[in-house]
Amino acid sequence: MRVTLEQLIRAYPAWRIQDLAGGWVAMRRSPVPDASSLSNVRCGETLTELAANLEAETRLK
C-alpha cells in the first residue's frame, strides 16, 4: 500500500516529516533523552519505508 505524506503527518503528530536529499526523514518534535532506547530521527528512502520505520519505533516503547 502506498503511503502519503498527509497520512504520515496525521498518524505521527509527534514527528516533523520532510523530504531530504532524495529520501524522507522524521525528526521528533520533542527529543527523547540520550539514555532512551528510542530514536530522535528515523529515515526512509520512500514514505512507505519511513512509515515502517516509524511503526517499528512505536513498538520499542
Summary of the structure (lengths in Angstrom):
residues: 61
radius of gyration: 11.1
end to end distance: 25.3
largest distance: 34.7
contacts: 144
relative contact order: 0.24
helix: 33%
strand: 26%
